Amino acid sequence: MVADGYATAFQAMGIEKVSAFLTQHPELKVFFIFENDNNELETLSLNGFPE
């Protein structure tokens, strides 16, 4: 349930705000799949999430 809460919050926050949040929470490992400005799918690993 905790992961679901973070996923919902991160979706509302956007990449820049999530990145700032994660600098203060290094225990959270995050993998994003999102649509970029060119309408292409892109991935992003943060805080040491395995690539």
Secondary structure by P-SEA (a helix, b strand, c coil): caaaaaaaaaaaacaaaaaaaaaacccbbbbbbbbccccbbbbbbcccccc
